[in-house]
């Protein structure tokens, strides 16, 4: 399954600021969204945005890779906007 397909699975889950990660099928926040998607890809990252930021590292990407990154960010943004409208 691709990262896009995994991310799309969570688009129907309601958004809640600082959501409880014990029941991600009910409500998730943005950092839990990222953690769940990465976990399904076999990558374990911390729970909070602050911790995720500390674990991250700067990367150099090629222009051809920007389209995929833009698409992933668009999915996350769409999720956030969709959930905030409800």
URPE-V735228 format. One record per residue. N is the residue number from 1. PSI is psi in whole degrees, -180 to 180 (999 if undefined). OMEGA is omega in radians with two decimals (* if undefined). Layout:
n=(N:N)
psi=(PSI:PSI)
omega=(OMEGA:OMEGA)
This chain:
n=(1:2:3:4:5:6:7:8:9:10:11:12:13:14:15:16:17:18:19:20:21:22:23:24:25:26:27:28:29:30:31:32:33:34:35:36:37:38:39:40:41:42:43:44:45:46:47:48:49:50:51:52:53:54:55:56:57:58:59:60:61:62:63:64:65:66:67:68:69:70:71:72:73:74:75:76:77:78:79:80:81:82:83:84:85:86)
psi=(138:164:-35:-47:-40:-48:-40:-28:-30:-3:-21:-8:127:146:140:126:132:47:153:123:5:-22:67:-16:-16:-49:141:158:-179:-40:-33:-39:-50:-44:-44:-42:-47:-38:-41:-21:1:17:118:124:164:170:-42:158:-43:-45:-40:-40:-43:-34:-23:165:153:139:154:127:150:156:-39:-26:-16:-34:-43:-43:-44:-41:-43:-45:-35:-40:-45:-44:-43:-41:-49:-46:-42:-44:-35:-26:-23:999)
omega=(-3.12:3.11:3.13:-3.14:3.12:-3.12:-3.12:3.12:-3.06:-3.10:3.14:-3.14:-3.14:3.11:3.01:3.11:-3.10:-3.13:3.10:-3.10:3.08:-3.13:-3.07:3.11:-3.12:-3.14:3.09:3.00:-3.01:-3.12:3.06:3.07:-3.13:-3.14:-3.12:3.13:-3.13:3.14:3.12:3.08:3.12:-3.13:3.14:3.09:-3.13:-3.03:-3.02:3.11:-3.13:3.13:3.12:3.13:3.14:-3.12:-3.07:3.07:3.14:3.12:3.02:3.14:3.13:-3.14:-3.12:3.13:-3.12:3.14:3.12:3.12:3.09:-3.13:3.11:3.12:3.09:3.10:3.13:3.12:3.12:3.11:-3.10:-3.13:3.13:-3.10:-3.13:3.13:-3.08:*)
